[in-house]
Amino acid sequence: MSPETLIRGTGVFPDVGVGRVVLLNNNHAIREMVPFYCALDQDIQKEVDRFLQAVEITKQEIEDLKKSMSQRLSASHLAIFDAHLLVLEDALLMNKTTEHIKKHRHNAEYAFNTIMNDLLKQFSDIDDTYLKEKSEDLHDISRRVIHNLMHTDKLKEIDTITVTEPTVLVAQVIHPSDLKLLSDPNIVGIATDLGGKTTHTAIIAKALELPAVVGLHDVTKRANDGEMMIVDGAEGQVLIRPTEKEINQYGKKHKMRVQRMGELELLSDLKPVTLDGVPVSFLANIELQEEVEKARFFNAEGIGLYRSEFIFLTVAPSLPTEAQHFTLYKSLVEKVKGEIVIRTLDLGGEKFFHEVLETFSQKNPVLGLRAVRFCMKRQDIFRTQLRAILRASALSDRIRLMFPLISGVDELKSVLDFLETVKSELDSEKISYNHELKTGIMIEVPSAAAIPDLLARYVDFFSIGTNDLIQYFLAIDRTNDEVNYLYQPLHPGLIRLLRNIFQSAEEHDVRVSVCGEMAGNPMFTILLLGLGLREFSMTPSSIPVIKKIVTSVNTDVCKRIASAALKMDSSEEIEAYIAKENRKVVPKFEHILKSLL
C-alpha cells in the first residue's frame, strides 16, 4: 500500500469526515468523444429535431432532480437547477446551435459541443474567479445534453452507486446533477480537484453540513477506490491512506466538534446583560437561508446583516427578478422573529459577471465600481431590489434597509433620493410598503468614518464593517501575504475612530452595531464594550462565546480598559494590554478560547 498522502485545498464546512473513497467518474472526457459527421440534406431537420428533443429530455431530468432534492435544500439552493433550466431556455444558445446544424450540416452533438466550447472560452477569458467557477455549470449542462444525444448511460452512473459504509466522494467536481448522491447519510465527506468557496459544490456542502475540501488539484489521481480518506474541512486538507492512529485522532476531533456544539447551545441561553445590568444585543450575519436556523439555534435576537448577494450569484449570468427578490425576503420575514437588516447589493469587479456589470475588467475592483456606486450606475438592477425590499417591508415592520460603501453625505443623499423615487413609483401603482422603513449605512470607508455626525442626520442606524474599514484606513490589502502583518485591528488610530463613531451615534440618537470580524472575536469584546458598543452582529456560532464574555464583565471596568488603551501609541502595546486584561477580568478566559474557538 502506498504511504499516506496529505493534500491541501480549500475547506468548506468545518467538520471532519472519515470514510472509504468512492471515485466519481464525472469528468468532461465525454466532450472529447463527441462524434462528428456531416448530415445529408434530407437529414438536417432530423438533426435539429434530435437536438431539441435532447434539450427537452435534459430539462425534464433537471426538474426531476430538483424535485428529489426539495426536502434537503432550501429554495435559494434549488435555484441552482432553475439557473440550469434558464440556460437551456436561452433562445440565443438554441438558435446558434440550430443555425450551426443548418449552415454547416454538422450533426447535433458536434454543433452543440462547438457552440458550448465557444461560450466556455468566453468564460475562461474573463478575469474573474467566480465566473470561472460558474463554468462548471455550463460543463454540466453540456454534458447532459450530449449524453442524451448520444443515448449513453454514463450520466446515469450516479444512480448506480450505492454506499453501505461511511464514504468520501472524490471527484474532479461535484456537478448539480450529482447532488442526489449527497443525500445518502453514508456520505461523510467530499474531496474535489476543482472548485472554490463560491462553487455549487461548496455552497451545497455547507447547506448539507458535509465536511468538504475543494481545489485539491489532483486528488482524483492520488486516491483509489476503497482506500480510507480523512476530509478535514476545518483545516482545508485531506489525508489519503491514514494510519489507524490518525483515524482515531480525527474521529476524536469530530466528537469534540459535536461536544462543542452542545456547549455553545448551553451558552446561548444566557441572558444578554453585563454584570452591572447593561443590556447588549446579539445579532447574526447571514447570507444563506440555512443560516437562519443556526441563528435561531444560537439565540440571535435578529439578523444584523443579511448579505443579499447570494441571489445574484445563484442566477448569474441572469439577473434576479423582483419576484425572486420578494420571495427571498418574504421567507426571511416568516423565519426570523427579530429585526432583519438587508444590505443592498455589494458586488462588483472580481465578484460578479462582468458582462452584466461592465464590459471591461476593472484594474482595482475593490476600490472601483461596486456596491452603491454600481447600483447608482445600474439603477435598473437597484430599482428591482429596492422595490422587492419595500414590498416585503409591508409584511413586517422588522425589516431594515442598509446601504454599503457610503463615502459621504452627497452620495448618501443621492441614494436616499433614489429610494424616494422608487417609493413614489410604488405609491402610483398603489403597492403597499412600510412608509416608516428604517434606513442605515455601513461605515466602512474612512471618509464616512470621519463624519459620523453629518451622516447621522440622514439615517436611523450605522453598522460598522471593520473588515473593510481596517484595510482601507491602514491602506493594507489583508489578502496580500507581504503586508498583512500590518493589518492591525488594535491600531491606535482605528480605536480612536471607533470611539468617535460610537460617541456621535449616541449624541444623535442613532443606533450603531459592529458587523465585522472584530464583533465575533473574543479578544476584542471588552474593548468594544468599553468604547461604547452595545450591539454585536456576527457569525451565528460566535454568539455564545461573545455572550459568555459580555455576561461576565462590568461595563465600568471595560470603560477603564478602553480609556487606558486610547492613551497608548502602538498596536503592540495595546494588544499586550488587552490580552492581560482579558485574562484578569474575564473568568476562565483561556478556557473559553481553547474549548469554544
VODRENDREN-740436 format. One record per residue (C-alpha): z, y, x; residue in three letters. Coordinates in steps of 0.02 Angstrom, whole numbers, padded with zeros to 5 digits, always signed. Layout:
// VODRENDREN-740436
ZYXALA...
END
This chain:
// VODRENDREN-740436
+00000+00000+00000MET-00041+00174+00063SER+00106+00285+00110PRO+00174+00413-00011GLU+00073+00572-00031THR+00137+00744-00081LEU+00011+00865-00156ILE+00050+01043-00209ARG-00031+01136-00353GLY+00023+01249-00495THR+00170+01195-00602GLY+00152+01223-00788VAL+00301+01153-00882PHE+00463+01147-00779PRO+00515+00966-00801ASP+00493+00802-00709VAL+00389+00654-00765GLY+00388+00483-00680VAL+00261+00351-00729GLY+00110+00246-00684ARG-00057+00329-00656VAL-00198+00315-00782VAL-00357+00393-00712LEU-00459+00476-00847LEU-00643+00471-00802ASN-00690+00630-00893ASN-00782+00724-00757ASN-00952+00804-00776HIS-01053+00661-00699ALA-01143+00633-00864ILE-01229+00800-00838ARG-01308+00732-00680GLU-01383+00586-00776MET-01468+00687-00912VAL-01639+00610-00944PRO-01797+00714-00927PHE-01966+00687-01008TYR-02099+00786-01097CYS-02119+00756-01283ALA-02286+00731-01367LEU-02343+00872-01479ASP-02308+00771-01635GLN-02131+00733-01573ASP-02074+00911-01533ILE-01998+00939-01705GLN-01913+00769-01689LYS-01828+00831-01528GLU-01772+00990-01616VAL-01702+00887-01760ASP-01613+00769-01639ARG-01532+00918-01555PHE-01475+00997-01719LEU-01408+00830-01780GLN-01309+00805-01618ALA-01233+00979-01639VAL-01179+00936-01818GLU-01102+00771-01760ILE-01010+00864-01622THR-00943+00991-01746LYS-00875+00851-01854GLN-00793+00768-01704GLU-00707+00932-01660ILE-00649+00955-01840GLU-00579+00778-01841ASP-00489+00807-01676LEU-00416+00970-01740LYS-00352+00881-01895LYS-00274+00742-01791SER-00179+00869-01684MET-00124+00981-01828SER+00051+00905-01835GLN+00083+00932-01649ARG+00006+01103-01617LEU+00025+01274-01693SER-00114+01372-01774ALA-00134+01476-01616SER-00165+01320-01512HIS-00276+01239-01642LEU-00383+01395-01624ALA-00447+01313-01464ILE-00551+01199-01573PHE-00608+01345-01680ASP-00671+01429-01521ALA-00773+01273-01481HIS-00846+01273-01656LEU-00894+01455-01636LEU-00993+01412-01479VAL-01088+01277-01574LEU-01122+01400-01714GLU-01188+01532-01595ASP-01363+01572-01656ALA-01422+01633-01486LEU-01372+01471-01399LEU-01451+01364-01535MET-01611+01467-01539ASN-01630+01467-01350LYS-01618+01278-01347THR-01743+01250-01487THR-01861+01379-01411GLU-01849+01290-01244HIS-01895+01125-01327ILE-02045+01202-01416LYS-02106+01305-01268LYS-02086+01178-01129HIS-02097+01018-01233ARG-01940+00955-01145HIS-01827+00826-01225ASN-01673+00891-01316ALA-01546+00830-01186GLU-01635+00916-01043TYR-01666+01076-01141ALA-01485+01095-01196PHE-01423+01050-01022ASN-01535+01184-00946THR-01475+01319-01065ILE-01292+01272-01039MET-01314+01270-00849ASN-01382+01447-00858ASP-01232+01500-00961LEU-01110+01415-00844LEU-01190+01501-00696LYS-01160+01668-00780GLN-00976+01621-00796PHE-00964+01568-00614SER-01039+01732-00556ASP-00904+01832-00646ILE-00766+01884-00527ASP-00632+01835-00649ASP-00513+01688-00627THR-00478+01672-00812TYR-00661+01666-00859LEU-00700+01537-00726LYS-00563+01429-00802GLU-00637+01456-00975LYS-00798+01373-00913SER-00705+01208-00936GLU-00727+01232-01123ASP-00914+01251-01104LEU-00921+01093-00997HIS-00827+01000-01134ASP-00942+01062-01272ILE-01097+01023-01169SER-01030+00850-01128ARG-01000+00810-01311ARG-01172+00865-01371VAL-01264+00774-01230ILE-01163+00616-01260HIS-01210+00621-01443ASN-01393+00649-01400LEU-01391+00500-01281MET-01294+00391-01405HIS-01172+00344-01266THR-00995+00287-01295ASP-00925+00363-01136LYS-00846+00505-01232LEU-00752+00379-01338LYS-00660+00317-01183GLU-00510+00421-01233ILE-00493+00318-01393ASP-00492+00153-01297THR-00349+00199-01181ILE-00181+00127-01232THR-00019+00157-01140VAL+00134+00047-01161THR+00246+00118-01025GLU+00285+00291-00951PRO+00116+00355-00895THR+00048+00502-00796VAL-00125+00555-00849LEU-00231+00602-00697VAL-00399+00687-00718ALA-00515+00819-00650GLN-00469+00921-00802VAL-00398+00885-00974ILE-00529+00937-01099HIS-00483+00987-01276PRO-00575+00829-01327SER-00445+00730-01227ASP-00294+00806-01314LEU-00273+00664-01438LYS-00208+00552-01299LEU-00072+00678-01255LEU+00012+00645-01422SER+00063+00471-01360ASP+00251+00475-01322PRO+00220+00366-01169ASN+00125+00507-01083ILE+00260+00585-00973VAL+00155+00696-00860GLY-00014+00772-00818ILE-00096+00799-00649ALA-00268+00878-00632THR-00386+00927-00492ASP-00438+01088-00577LEU-00358+01221-00683GLY-00236+01364-00679GLY-00099+01438-00786LYS-00220+01506-00916THR-00321+01347-00944THR-00303+01250-01104HIS-00226+01107-01005THR-00083+01221-00953ALA-00062+01302-01123ILE-00058+01138-01217ILE+00057+01055-01089ALA+00182+01196-01118LYS+00164+01180-01305ALA+00195+00992-01298LEU+00330+01014-01164GLU+00243+00894-01046LEU+00278+00905-00859PRO+00113+00959-00783ALA+00039+01014-00618VAL-00139+01082-00614VAL-00254+01141-00475GLY-00216+00992-00360LEU-00397+00990-00297HIS-00416+00804-00257ASP-00277+00709-00346VAL-00407+00600-00434THR-00469+00541-00264LYS-00298+00511-00189ARG-00216+00420-00334ALA-00263+00248-00401ASN-00241+00170-00572ASP-00072+00085-00590GLY+00014+00174-00447GLU+00178+00264-00476MET+00174+00454-00478MET+00305+00590-00496ILE+00250+00753-00578VAL+00366+00897-00538ASP+00314+01042-00648GLY+00458+01149-00587ALA+00407+01143-00403GLU+00220+01128-00438GLY+00193+00965-00345GLN+00156+00781-00370VAL+00215+00634-00267LEU+00099+00483-00263ILE+00172+00312-00221ARG+00354+00373-00213PRO+00493+00264-00146THR+00624+00190-00261GLU+00748+00316-00190LYS+00633+00461-00236GLU+00603+00391-00409ILE+00791+00384-00437ASN+00814+00561-00367GLN+00683+00635-00482TYR+00749+00535-00628GLY+00917+00620-00599LYS+00828+00788-00589LYS+00756+00758-00763HIS+00927+00708-00830LYS+01003+00866-00754MET+00875+00971-00846ARG+00920+00886-01011VAL+01104+00918-00973GLN+01066+01099-00928ARG+00981+01125-01095MET+01139+01062-01180GLY+01247+01182-01080GLU+01132+01327-01120LEU+01141+01286-01305GLU+01331+01297-01300LEU+01325+01465-01210LEU+01201+01529-01339SER+01339+01529-01469ASP+01441+01660-01375LEU+01468+01821-01470LYS+01365+01955-01380PRO+01502+02081-01337VAL+01585+02130-01173THR+01770+02104-01140LEU+01805+02281-01198ASP+01711+02255-01361GLY+01544+02340-01321VAL+01403+02253-01417PRO+01248+02204-01319VAL+01083+02143-01393SER+00987+01994-01328PHE+00804+01983-01374LEU+00665+01865-01320ALA+00499+01893-01233ASN+00367+01777-01303ILE+00179+01754-01308GLU+00158+01583-01391LEU+00209+01536-01566GLN+00306+01386-01497GLU+00420+01504-01402GLU+00487+01568-01568VAL+00579+01402-01584GLU+00652+01424-01410LYS+00707+01600-01454ALA+00793+01532-01608ARG+00869+01388-01507PHE+00947+01511-01385PHE+01006+01629-01523ASN+00893+01776-01482ALA+00925+01918-01604GLU+00740+01952-01618GLY+00581+01972-01518ILE+00593+02117-01396GLY+00418+02090-01327LEU+00280+01995-01413TYR+00131+01989-01295ARG-00017+01993-01413SER-00146+01945-01281GLU-00145+01759-01317PHE-00251+01776-01474ILE-00382+01869-01371PHE-00380+01735-01237LEU-00391+01596-01365THR-00551+01656-01446VAL-00636+01733-01291ALA-00778+01767-01266PRO-00771+01813-01450SER-00651+01943-01517LEU-00512+01905-01642PRO-00544+01965-01818THR-00423+02069-01919GLU-00385+01915-02024ALA-00342+01813-01869GLN-00227+01951-01807HIS-00143+01967-01976PHE-00115+01779-01994THR-00029+01776-01824LEU+00087+01923-01861TYR+00124+01857-02036LYS+00178+01693-01956SER+00298+01788-01843LEU+00375+01876-01992VAL+00403+01709-02077GLU+00482+01628-01924LYS+00585+01767-01844VAL+00743+01835-01925LYS+00769+01988-01817GLY+00654+02128-01765GLU+00482+02093-01693ILE+00413+02213-01562VAL+00225+02186-01550ILE+00147+02255-01392ARG-00035+02303-01418THR-00171+02228-01310LEU-00129+02236-01125ASP-00281+02155-01047LEU-00416+02219-00936GLY-00503+02196-00772GLY-00474+02024-00700GLU-00384+01963-00855LYS-00520+01967-00985PHE-00702+01939-01022PHE-00799+02070-00926HIS-00949+02064-01040GLU-00836+02108-01186VAL-00732+02238-01097LEU-00854+02308-00970GLU-01023+02269-00896THR-00952+02281-00721PHE-00808+02212-00621SER-00676+02340-00577GLN-00625+02352-00394LYS-00443+02382-00438ASN-00419+02318-00616PRO-00228+02332-00616VAL-00246+02520-00596LEU-00408+02531-00692GLY-00468+02518-00870LEU-00334+02414-00953ARG-00202+02419-01090ALA-00207+02581-01194VAL-00339+02653-01079ARG-00457+02514-01127PHE-00402+02519-01309CYS-00442+02703-01324MET-00614+02674-01249LYS-00648+02523-01360ARG-00573+02591-01520GLN-00663+02458-01622ASP-00553+02325-01541ILE-00397+02435-01551PHE-00427+02478-01735ARG-00439+02293-01782THR-00271+02255-01703GLN-00183+02409-01771LEU-00245+02375-01948ARG-00176+02199-01941ALA-00008+02255-01871ILE+00006+02391-02004LEU-00037+02268-02142ARG+00093+02146-02075ALA+00222+02287-02075SER+00210+02288-02265ALA+00283+02113-02262LEU+00439+02165-02165SER+00521+02322-02100ASP+00573+02223-01947ARG+00404+02244-01862ILE+00394+02371-01721ARG+00237+02434-01633LEU+00236+02462-01445MET+00102+02535-01331PHE+00089+02479-01149PRO+00048+02577-00990LEU+00077+02750-01063ILE+00066+02876-00920SER+00109+03040-01004GLY+00128+03146-01160VAL-00058+03186-01182ASP-00105+03003-01178GLU+00036+02956-01296LEU-00015+03092-01420LYS-00195+03030-01417SER-00138+02852-01455VAL-00023+02910-01595LEU-00162+03018-01668ASP-00275+02867-01673PHE-00136+02768-01758LEU-00128+02904-01891GLU-00316+02892-01914THR-00302+02705-01945VAL-00159+02735-02067LYS-00268+02859-02162SER-00406+02730-02173GLU-00285+02605-02249LEU-00223+02739-02369ASP-00400+02773-02428SER-00426+02586-02453GLU-00259+02575-02546LYS-00194+02445-02423ILE-00005+02437-02406SER+00092+02459-02244TYR+00262+02520-02190ASN+00249+02710-02181HIS+00410+02714-02081GLU+00348+02592-01949LEU+00446+02618-01787LYS+00340+02651-01632THR+00383+02639-01449GLY+00311+02632-01275ILE+00325+02530-01118MET+00398+02629-00974ILE+00307+02550-00827GLU+00209+02693-00749VAL+00307+02808-00630PRO+00236+02964-00713SER+00310+02908-00879ALA+00474+02857-00799ALA+00489+03034-00730ALA+00478+03118-00902ILE+00576+03009-01024PRO+00649+03166-01105ASP+00474+03228-01150LEU+00411+03060-01211LEU+00568+03033-01316ALA+00511+03171-01434ARG+00369+03063-01498TYR+00434+02884-01510VAL+00579+02784-01578ASP+00611+02670-01430PHE+00574+02633-01246PHE+00552+02464-01164SER+00559+02466-00975ILE+00439+02345-00893GLY+00522+02329-00725THR+00392+02210-00651ASN+00252+02338-00650ASP+00366+02488-00633LEU+00437+02424-00469ILE+00269+02386-00391GLN+00192+02550-00448TYR+00346+02650-00397PHE+00354+02571-00224LEU+00165+02554-00202ALA+00187+02367-00173ILE+00075+02225-00230ASP+00205+02092-00263ARG+00072+01956-00254THR+00025+02007-00076ASN+00120+01898+00047ASP+00100+02029+00183GLU+00201+02162+00092VAL+00300+02075-00045ASN+00458+02089+00062TYR+00454+02273+00012LEU+00466+02228-00172TYR+00645+02289-00195GLN+00721+02294-00369PRO+00876+02372-00293LEU+00786+02514-00205HIS+00896+02671-00219PRO+00752+02769-00296GLY+00724+02639-00432LEU+00908+02631-00479ILE+00912+02820-00499ARG+00752+02812-00601LEU+00829+02683-00719LEU+00988+02786-00738ARG+00886+02939-00786ASN+00787+02842-00916ILE+00947+02772-00994PHE+01027+02945-00998GLN+00875+03030-01075SER+00860+02893-01206ALA+01043+02915-01255GLU+01028+03104-01263GLU+00877+03095-01377HIS+00942+02951-01483ASP+00802+02835-01428VAL+00835+02650-01407ARG+00797+02579-01237VAL+00780+02399-01178SER+00727+02315-01017VAL+00599+02177-01041CYS+00550+02146-00860GLY+00615+02009-00745GLU+00769+02112-00699MET+00836+02087-00875ALA+00840+01897-00855GLY+00905+01895-00676ASN+01095+01869-00670PRO+01105+01959-00503MET+01067+02124-00590PHE+01164+02108-00753THR+01323+02202-00708ILE+01222+02341-00625LEU+01111+02364-00779LEU+01264+02366-00892LEU+01343+02496-00780GLY+01187+02604-00784LEU+01193+02603-00974GLY+01082+02461-01033LEU+01137+02383-01197ARG+00978+02291-01247GLU+00908+02149-01142PHE+00742+02063-01179SER+00694+01909-01079MET+00627+01732-01074THR+00725+01637-01209PRO+00804+01512-01089SER+00879+01655-00986SER+00978+01724-01133ILE+01130+01608-01120PRO+01152+01643-00934VAL+01148+01832-00954ILE+01255+01823-01111LYS+01387+01724-01015LYS+01398+01863-00885ILE+01400+02003-01014VAL+01541+01922-01111THR+01642+01900-00951SER+01647+02082-00893VAL+01715+02252-00939ASN+01591+02396-00953THR+01708+02517-00864ASP+01707+02402-00713VAL+01516+02391-00723CYS+01505+02582-00728LYS+01612+02594-00572ARG+01498+02470-00483ILE+01341+02564-00536ALA+01416+02730-00482SER+01453+02662-00310ALA+01279+02586-00294ALA+01198+02753-00337LEU+01279+02830-00182LYS+01206+02701-00063MET+01048+02736+00035ASP+00966+02567+00063SER+00919+02418-00043SER+01000+02300+00083GLU+01168+02389+00066GLU+01156+02390-00124ILE+01106+02207-00130GLU+01254+02154-00022ALA+01372+02260-00126TYR+01310+02194-00294ILE+01319+02014-00231ALA+01500+02040-00178LYS+01546+02123-00344GLU+01463+01983-00444ASN+01575+01856-00358ARG+01726+01967-00385LYS+01709+02020-00568VAL+01610+01877-00647VAL+01714+01718-00664PRO+01631+01567-00582LYS+01477+01669-00541PHE+01417+01546-00409GLU+01439+01403-00532HIS+01334+01497-00658ILE+01194+01516-00531LEU+01198+01336-00471LYS+01219+01247-00635SER+01113+01354-00751LEU+00972+01431-00649LEU
END
